[in-house]
Amino acid sequence: MNLLADLLCEATPHVLTLDSYPAAHQAEIKAVLADFDRYKGQIEQRIKAQSSAQRTKLFFSWNGQQ
């Protein structure tokens, strides 16, 4: 079924770049990336603390929602 849906759907003819998004979306993406850069050390520490587990999943707040 998925293959059929893939064949019937129009393929995206290009890879989207940051410039292809509206200004408000660009600002939000840049803010999220800046937060990851700002908290890189803390994120790495959390991942290392969970390194004994087979899987690690990080959750973060998006627009004030958890």
C-alpha positions as CSV (number, residue, x, y, z in Angstrom):
1,M,0.0,0.0,0.0
2,N,2.8,2.4,0.9
3,L,4.6,1.7,-2.4
4,L,1.4,2.4,-4.3
5,A,0.9,5.7,-2.4
6,D,4.6,6.6,-3.2
7,L,4.1,5.9,-6.9
8,L,0.9,8.0,-7.1
9,C,2.3,11.0,-5.2
10,E,4.2,13.8,-6.8
11,A,7.9,13.7,-5.8
12,T,9.5,16.8,-4.3
13,P,11.7,17.9,-7.2
14,H,14.3,19.6,-5.0
15,V,15.8,19.7,-1.5
16,L,14.3,22.5,0.6
17,T,16.8,25.1,2.0
18,L,16.3,27.5,4.9
19,D,15.7,30.3,2.4
20,S,12.7,28.5,0.9
21,Y,10.7,28.9,4.1
22,P,8.8,32.0,5.2
23,A,10.8,34.5,7.4
24,A,8.8,33.5,10.5
25,H,9.7,29.8,10.0
26,Q,13.3,30.7,9.3
27,A,13.5,32.6,12.6
28,E,12.0,29.7,14.5
29,I,14.4,27.2,13.0
30,K,17.4,29.4,13.7
31,A,16.2,29.9,17.3
32,V,16.0,26.1,17.9
33,L,19.4,25.6,16.3
34,A,20.9,28.4,18.5
35,D,19.4,26.7,21.6
36,F,21.0,23.4,20.7
37,D,24.3,25.2,20.2
38,R,23.9,27.0,23.5
39,Y,23.1,23.8,25.4
40,K,25.4,21.5,23.5
41,G,27.4,20.6,26.6
42,Q,24.4,19.8,28.6
43,I,22.9,17.7,25.8
44,E,26.2,15.8,25.4
45,Q,26.3,15.1,29.2
46,R,22.8,13.7,29.2
47,I,23.5,11.4,26.3
48,K,26.8,10.2,27.9
49,A,24.9,9.6,31.2
50,Q,22.5,7.3,29.3
51,S,25.2,5.6,27.2
52,S,24.8,2.4,29.1
53,A,21.3,2.1,27.8
54,Q,20.7,0.7,24.3
55,R,18.6,3.7,23.3
56,T,18.5,7.3,24.4
57,K,15.6,9.7,23.7
58,L,15.7,13.4,24.5
59,F,12.6,15.4,25.0
60,F,12.5,19.2,24.8
61,S,9.9,21.8,25.2
62,W,8.5,23.3,21.9
63,N,6.7,26.6,22.1
64,G,6.1,26.1,25.8
65,Q,4.6,22.7,25.4
66,Q,6.1,19.5,26.6
